[in-house]
């Protein structure tokens, strides 16, 4: 006798101009646009105290470097989690 198993869940999607797009993709795109807008809106110079020295640079450079470091950390954490997950049967 065959078991009645529900179909696997598909990621939530929305249709945009005739194309199905995942909601996760749209959310990431919105966050990327907001991050670029925030960086572009903050162009003044700031002084940053490092452990020993103090440097003065445009705020957009600091924000861009911070964003890139955060993306790298997120990438490596996601890879580590994916490698640690047990295989599904």
Phi and psi in degrees as a GROMACS rama.xvg file:
@    title "Ramachandran Plot"
@    xaxis  label "Phi"
@    yaxis  label "Psi"
@TYPE xy
-84.6044  142.583  UNK-2
-87.0993  145.164  UNK-3
-86.6326  106.532  UNK-4
-111.849  137.707  UNK-5
-68.0259  151.403  UNK-6
-66.1705  152.785  UNK-7
-64.5475  148.253  UNK-8
-75.2566  133.633  UNK-9
-96.8729  151.865  UNK-10
-64.974  147.64  UNK-11
-64.0683  135.797  UNK-12
-129.493  164.984  UNK-13
-139.501  146.237  UNK-14
-92.8967  123.093  UNK-15
-124.81  116.109  UNK-16
51.8784  43.3028  UNK-17
81.6209  0.00468533  UNK-18
-112.022  137.38  UNK-19
-80.0698  125.474  UNK-20
-124.074  139.466  UNK-21
-71.1993  143.087  UNK-22
-62.5047  -32.8603  UNK-23
-61.9401  -41.6325  UNK-24
-63.2303  -43.0458  UNK-25
-64.3861  -42.1388  UNK-26
-62.2131  -41.9488  UNK-27
-65.1592  -40.232  UNK-28
-63.9291  -41.3588  UNK-29
-63.8638  -44.4278  UNK-30
-63.6327  -37.6245  UNK-31
-64.9298  -42.9804  UNK-32
-63.8856  -42.5743  UNK-33
-63.6507  -39.0888  UNK-34
-65.4367  -44.1764  UNK-35
-64.1204  -41.4225  UNK-36
-63.5671  -43.4501  UNK-37
-62.9764  -42.326  UNK-38
-64.9844  -42.6056  UNK-39
-67.314  -29.0638  UNK-40
-78.6696  -16.1181  UNK-41
-112.38  91.2139  UNK-42
-113.472  -0.996292  UNK-43
-67.9104  164.947  UNK-44
-88.2406  145.609  UNK-45
-134.939  153.396  UNK-46
-99.3889  131.608  UNK-47
-121.169  125.815  UNK-48
-92.0163  115.681  UNK-49
-88.5561  -172.728  UNK-50
-58.4297  -40.973  UNK-51
-114.906  -45.9639  UNK-52
-104.617  162.251  UNK-53
-117.027  127.802  UNK-54
-118.217  150.384  UNK-55
-116.128  126.547  UNK-56
-152.737  164.151  UNK-57
-62.3886  142.891  UNK-58
-63.3291  -31.817  UNK-59
-63.8605  -31.0617  UNK-60
-68.2429  -44.1809  UNK-61
-61.9043  -44.7732  UNK-62
-65.8477  -39.3495  UNK-63
-65.165  -44.7526  UNK-64
-63.4304  -40.9094  UNK-65
-63.3018  -42.4267  UNK-66
-62.2977  -45.4751  UNK-67
-64.5703  -40.7427  UNK-68
-64.4515  -41.3468  UNK-69
-63.1218  -40.6056  UNK-70
-63.8137  -41.9304  UNK-71
-63.3877  -44.0589  UNK-72
-62.0354  -44.8253  UNK-73
-61.2484  -39.6764  UNK-74
-62.2938  -47.495  UNK-75
-69.0772  -36.5651  UNK-76
-65.9345  -42.1944  UNK-77
-64.4795  -39.8677  UNK-78
-64.9377  -40.5363  UNK-79
-66.5846  -40.6902  UNK-80
-65.3078  -40.6964  UNK-81
-64.7013  -36.5306  UNK-82
-72.7595  -27.143  UNK-83
-86.0808  -14.5607  UNK-84
-69.063  138.205  UNK-85
-73.0688  150.173  UNK-86
-68.0099  139.496  UNK-87
-82.3982  148.905  UNK-88
